[in-house]
Amino acid sequence: MLTSRHIMTMDDLSPEEIALILDTAESFSEVNQRRIKKLPTLRGRTVVNLFFEPSTRTRTSFEIAAKRLSADGINFSASASATAKGETLRDTAKTLAAMSCDLVVVRHKYAGAPQMLAEAMDCSIVNGGDGVHEHPTQALLDLYTMRQALGRLEGLRVGIVGDVCHSRVAGSLVPALRKVGAVPIIVGPPTLMPARPDILGAEVAYDLDEVLPTLDVAYLLRVQFERAARMPFPSNREYATLYGMNLARLEKLPAHAIVMHPGPMNRGVEISADVADSARSVILGQVESGVAVRMAVMYLLLGGADSGAAA
Amino acid sequence: MGFSEKAEVMDAEAIDRALTRIAHEILEANKGCGDVALAGIMTRGVDMASRLAERIERIEGTAVPVGSLDISFYRDDVSIRLSPEVHTTDIPYPVEGRTIVLVDDVLYTGRTIRAAMDAIMDYGRPAAIQLAVLVDRGHRELPIRADFVGKNVPTARRERVKVLLEELDGREAVVILEDDGKGE
């Protein structure tokens, strides 16, 4: 049903395929409301979560999605695997391939790791975040959440605020929004902007307060202190004053606009606690959507013809 | 499409009479409709279920709850082909302890019904599951039979049986299609 066997970047998906994933996810979210949250759909399939970077929500979300579809899920984390003993990524991939798994979800600190796995293995690969490159299922669940909350995607103005240069979330969300006809606007201090913000295809702004009244979605990015070579701004307080979402800024948003964050949050830095917990925030909705969207992705990648040939 | 119409086996009146009779039979078999709920199987079964519910209400004066069932995720051929379009299942009543009447347009191999029974069981433990179909065309691959049948239509495997409904197709009929050899 999807033309690509893998989901490594948003480039793998056409606008129609994005719509198909979101529609399918809607059916799965009905399953997630049931008392018995389990379908027999992917019985006997094996899904491996290969995480070389720490993750709670993404890994858990993929794991729950696999379990709800009756697939067998296996978790590999870098610290507990042979990687800690010096095994290369290619050898890990070949080892897993020899155990004939059907889908590998990979998170790695280097961009392109999923691509490398795809070349070394004969199974579907889903990128669960590669370096500062992309995190496509996050973008898909964000689109799903926006569509649920606002009823449409086309024409939405989405302000992606903060640490754009270190953000794989932004790396997928900007192209995803463009594919569905929404308008991405990246906002942040120049020290956290990519070297060439113009080539992303998003509108670029540096003054958050100016942009707020025009937005349908305020999407706050986590400041990724662990990826920054040095502190990109003088203090957390200064960042919060200029780019943090707080109650005063919430007032400047149109009444219908929602606040999103991919998590985990630095409360008090990019988002204040009262905004994070306010009725305008759909942050927990994003987590909830994550399971349904990942179920849809697994269903569409693993269902249909074995070995990728159309029946 | 590769398939051309060979014969019309039911017209609008025949469908209408069959549904009315099935409504009566459901009431007779269950001694009323106290614990009965209908579950239409996507997509044509859903329209048929709401038509049956209308008739039951007209006869008995009580409304029976109607739900819709998408069995895409329960199919045994998920690994071979995906459903072209997935709909959302909506069972707006508690299944526990009820008599659930599954409603579908055509009964063929029985695999859809097997999947539908699994789907219903995931919502709870019904007292009983019954099956109402407009057409039984034979060629069962599983030990499944219908409790209420509009019409038995003997067919060959290479033929297709299509139920056309006014609300979906703009025409009311049951037709047999035959492969015209031009391929799909």
Interface residues (C-beta under 8 A of the other chain):
Chain A: M1 D23 T24 E26 S27 E30 V31 R34 R35 I36 K38 L39 P40 T41 L42 L69 Y299 L300 L302 G303 G304 A305 D306 A311
Chain B: D70 S72 F73 Y74 V78 S79 I80 R81 L82 V86 H87 T88 T89 D90 D118 D122 Y123 G124
